[in-house]
Amino acid sequence: MRTPGHKAARGERPDRPFTGFKLAHAMASADGASTAFTGLTLGAGRVYGVIAEASCVWNRRHVTPRRWCGCGFYCLHELADARALGCATENRSALLLEVTASGRYIRYERGLRYSRQRVLAIRGSWCDCGRPGTGLTDAGSGIVGWRQLTPVCAPCAAGRPVLLMAEFAARLDGPVRVEPAPAAAAGAEGADTRTDAIAVLTAEIALLHARLDDLQSRLDR
């Protein structure tokens, strides 16, 4: 998640971990017993757990991150920026994570590239329909030994096998919180429910009026 147009500072080491936000794909092992994460672009071929050390996919001999290389983990400082990134078509099936970043790092205006992280929480996911994801189902893609999962809401699950978000978190190699759906998304879902209820009530009222009209016509005869 490099921020285009911003120059990185020289390699630094923080005196305490940073909190940041990032996107990642959910993964399940071939036997379904374990879950993990994988990156969106350069790191898409490697899975990582709750605590992970970055390594370069091109050259394992140099330290990560290196100034003139793209290696390392990436995170954004602001939750809103990570949510905005999740709107991109290629990122719609990703989970929104809260992480702590530590080790070596390179600072950008909107985020960091760094060597060590711990996943703290799953802060959100969205179904293709736009509702918050309540579970994960097979995305139809993956890498050797791991299947990629995609978020899905209950109405769109349509009988497919679904791994609930809490179950996904329980199969990770460390504790991770699962945060509730964002208020805006939950509100939209509530609005849909209210709209459906109003539509049913309107239909019932129309049917009642039709019956009253029919009764009146019979009395007039």
N, C-alpha and C positions, 0 to 999 in steps of 0.2 A: 504494500500500500504506500508506495513512494508518492510524495506530493510533488507534482511536476513544477519545474521552474524555481525550486528553492534549493540553495546550496547547503550541503551538510557541513556541520562543524567538524573539527578534528576529533579523533577518537577520545572518548571521555569515560570516566568510571563514576557512577553516582554514589553518594554516601548513604542512600536508602533507595528501596525499590520505587519505581514510578507506577501509578495506576493508569491504565490505558484501555482502549476498546478496539476490537478487531473483528474481522469476519473469518470464518473457517467452515469447512465442510464436515459434516458428521459422518463417521465411518463405523462399520461393524465388522468384526472378524468373521472368517468363513464359517466358524461353528456357532457364531452368535453369542459367545460367552463374554467377549470383551468389546468395548467401544473405544473410540479415539477420535482425533481430529486430523485434518490435513489442510494444507494451504490452498489458496485459490489459483496461484500461478506457478512461480518457481518451485514452491514446496509441495506441489500437488501430488508428486510421486512418493512422498514419505509421510507416514503417519506419526503423530506425536501424542503424548499423554498429558496429564494434568501438569506435571513438572517436566520441562524439556530444555535441552541445550541445542542451540542452532549449530549447523555445520554447513559448509559450502558444498553445493551440488557439483561444482566444477573442480575445486581444488581443496582437498581436506587438509593440506599442509599449512595453510595460512589461518590465522585467528579470525574469528567471526564477531562482528561484521568488519569488513575491510572497506576502506574509503573508496577505492576504485573498483569495487565489486558490488553485486546486488545481493549478496548473501545476508542471512540473518532474519530474525523475526521482525515484523512490522506491527505497529499499533498507532492509533490516533489518540490525541489528548481528549477530545470532546466526544461524548456519546452521540450528539446530534450529527457529527461528521460521519461516524460509523454507520448510523442509520441511513444517512443520505447515500453512502456508498452502496448499501444493500439494495437500493432501488434499481441499480444497473441490471440490465437483463441477465448478464452472465453471473451475477451475484445473488439472484433471487432465492436460490435454494440454500444459501449459507446461513449458519447460525451467527448471532451477534454475541460476542464474548467480552467479558470484563477480565482483564489480566493484570498481573504485576510484572513489570519489566525490570531486569537487573543485569549485572555483569557489564561487559563492554557495551557502549552504545554510541550512536551518532544521532545528533539532534537535527530535526527538521522543523519548519515553522509550525506544522500541524500535527507532528507526531515524532516517533522514534524508530530507528532500526537498531536492534539490540541482540544480545547473545543468549540470554536466559529468561525464561518466563514461567509463571504459574497461572493456570486458569482458575479464576475465582468463581465465576458465575456465567451461566447462559442467560443473557439478558433479553433475548427475543428471537423469534423465527416467524416466518410468514409462509402461508400456503399460497399456491398459484392464484387462488381466487381472491387473495388480499386479506383474508381473515388471519388472525394469529394462529401459528401452528401449535397444536396440542400434542402431537406425536410425530414419529418419523417412519417413513416407508421406503422401500427399495427404490433407488433412483434409476436403476437400470444401467449403472456404470460402476467402475471401481478400479482397483489395482490388484496385483497378485496377493491373495490372502485376505483382502478387505473389500467389502461392498460399500458403495457410497449410499447414504441415506438422504432423503429430502423431506422437509417439513410438510405436514398435511393437517388440515383441520378435521374435526369429526364428521361434518356433512360430506366432505370430499373424499373421505377414506373409502367409502363405497365397498365395504366388505373386505378390503385388502388387509393383509397382516400389518399391524401398526405397533411400533415400539413407543410407548408413552415417554415423554421427555424425562420424567422422573426415573423411569427404568433405564433409559440411556445413561443418565448421570450416575445411577447406581452401579453400572458395569464399567465405568471408568476406573483408572488405577489410583484414584484419590478422590477426596470429597469435593464436590462442586455444587454450588447453589443453583437452583432453577428459579428464576424470577418470574412473576406473573406477567401476563400480556400487557403491553403498553396501554395506558388509559385510552388513548385516541382510538386504537384498534378495537379495544374491548367496547368502547362506546359505539363504534360503527356496527359491531355485531349486535349490540343491544338495539340499535336503531332498526336493523333488519328484522329483529324479532317483533318490535313494535309495529313495523309496517305490515308484517304478515298478519298480526292480530287484528289490525284495523281493516285489512282486506277481507278477512273472514267475517268480521262484524258487519261490514258493509254488505256483503253477499247475503247474510242472514236477514238483514233489514229489508233488502230488496225482495227477498223471497216472501217475507211477511207482508209487504205491501201488495205483492202479486196475489197472495191468498185473500187479503182483504178486498181487493178489487174484484176478484172472482166471486166472493161472497156477496158483495154489494150488487153485482150484475144479476145474480140469481134472485135476490130479494126484489129487485126492480121488475123481474118478470112476474 
